Amino acid sequence: MKLDDRDAAVKTALDALLLKLPGVEGGEMTGLAAYFVNDRMFACIWNGAVGIRVPGTVATELQFSRDNIAPFQPKGRSSTREWVEVRYADPAGYAKDLALLKQSLEFVKTGKSG
């Protein structure tokens, strides 16, 4: 898969954070760089941002409480309300959201928020 420079930088930052967590594997889904647990996607990269799956109530709360989180719409398509987009100008910023990324992983892995 060929990534533009922005997505490649985000992928490098996320690889360093996520691939060391137990059970996490990197891959691709529908042309997006993605992260999986138990063969289920919990995060992916699109247009310089990271889409993550969290409980619907958490997604709603995040969208109203943080200015760098919005509904996730990869390739202009709407996704479920459980998916949100997290965006940082500097990919190093994703390290600040390691707990949120882990919550996404646990939600997808167990069906419950972490």
C-alpha positions as CSV (number, residue, x, y, z in Angstrom):
1,M,0.0,0.0,0.0
2,K,1.3,3.4,-0.9
3,L,0.7,6.1,1.7
4,D,1.1,9.9,1.2
5,D,3.7,11.6,3.4
6,R,1.1,12.7,6.0
7,D,-0.4,9.2,6.4
8,A,3.0,7.6,6.4
9,A,4.1,9.9,9.3
10,V,0.9,9.1,11.2
11,K,1.5,5.4,10.6
12,T,5.1,5.6,11.9
13,A,3.8,7.3,15.1
14,L,1.0,4.7,15.6
15,D,3.2,1.7,14.8
16,A,5.5,2.8,17.7
17,L,2.5,3.1,20.0
18,L,0.3,0.2,19.0
19,L,2.4,-2.6,17.6
20,K,4.0,-3.2,21.0
21,L,0.6,-3.8,22.7
22,P,-0.4,-7.5,23.2
23,G,-2.5,-8.9,20.4
24,V,-2.2,-5.8,18.0
25,E,-1.4,-6.4,14.4
26,G,-1.0,-3.9,11.6
27,G,-2.5,-4.4,8.2
28,E,-4.8,-2.9,5.6
29,M,-8.6,-2.7,5.1
30,T,-10.3,-1.2,2.1
31,G,-7.0,0.6,1.2
32,L,-6.5,2.1,4.6
33,A,-3.5,1.3,6.9
34,A,-5.2,-0.3,9.9
35,Y,-4.7,-1.9,13.3
36,F,-6.5,-5.1,14.4
37,V,-7.1,-7.1,17.5
38,N,-8.6,-10.6,17.2
39,D,-8.8,-9.9,13.4
40,R,-11.1,-6.9,14.1
41,M,-10.2,-3.4,13.1
42,F,-10.1,-0.9,16.0
43,A,-8.1,1.9,14.3
44,C,-7.1,3.1,10.9
45,I,-5.5,6.0,9.1
46,W,-7.2,8.3,6.6
47,N,-6.2,11.7,5.3
48,G,-3.7,12.4,8.1
49,A,-6.0,11.4,10.9
50,V,-6.8,8.3,12.9
51,G,-10.2,6.7,13.0
52,I,-10.9,4.8,16.2
53,R,-13.9,2.8,17.3
54,V,-15.2,3.5,20.8
55,P,-18.6,3.1,22.5
56,G,-21.2,5.4,21.0
57,T,-21.6,7.4,24.3
58,V,-17.8,8.0,24.4
59,A,-17.8,9.0,20.8
60,T,-20.5,11.6,21.4
61,E,-18.7,12.9,24.5
62,L,-15.4,13.2,22.7
63,Q,-16.9,15.1,19.8
64,F,-18.4,17.7,22.1
65,S,-15.4,18.0,24.5
66,R,-12.4,18.1,22.2
67,D,-11.8,20.2,19.1
68,N,-9.5,17.6,17.4
69,I,-12.2,14.9,17.3
70,A,-14.9,14.7,14.7
71,P,-17.1,12.0,13.1
72,F,-15.0,9.6,11.1
73,Q,-15.8,9.8,7.3
74,P,-13.2,7.9,5.4
75,K,-13.2,8.6,1.7
76,G,-16.2,10.9,2.2
77,R,-18.4,8.0,3.5
78,S,-20.2,8.1,6.8
79,S,-19.4,5.5,9.3
80,T,-21.2,4.3,12.4
81,R,-21.6,6.6,15.4
82,E,-19.0,4.5,17.2
83,W,-16.2,5.7,14.9
84,V,-14.5,9.1,15.5
85,E,-11.6,10.8,13.8
86,V,-8.7,12.1,16.0
87,R,-6.4,14.6,14.3
88,Y,-3.1,16.2,15.4
89,A,-1.0,18.5,13.3
90,D,2.1,16.7,14.6
91,P,1.8,12.9,14.6
92,A,3.7,12.8,17.9
93,G,0.5,14.1,19.5
94,Y,-1.1,10.7,19.2
95,A,1.1,9.6,22.2
96,K,-1.1,11.8,24.3
97,D,-4.1,9.6,23.4
98,L,-2.5,6.2,24.2
99,A,-5.2,5.6,26.9
100,L,-7.9,6.4,24.3
101,L,-6.3,4.1,21.7
102,K,-6.2,1.4,24.3
103,Q,-9.8,2.0,25.1
104,S,-10.6,1.5,21.5
105,L,-8.6,-1.7,21.4
106,E,-10.4,-3.1,24.5
107,F,-13.8,-2.1,23.2
108,V,-13.3,-4.0,19.9
109,K,-11.5,-6.9,21.6
110,T,-14.2,-7.5,24.3
111,G,-17.2,-5.4,23.2
112,K,-16.8,-3.3,26.3
113,S,-15.1,0.0,27.1
114,G,-11.7,-0.3,28.8
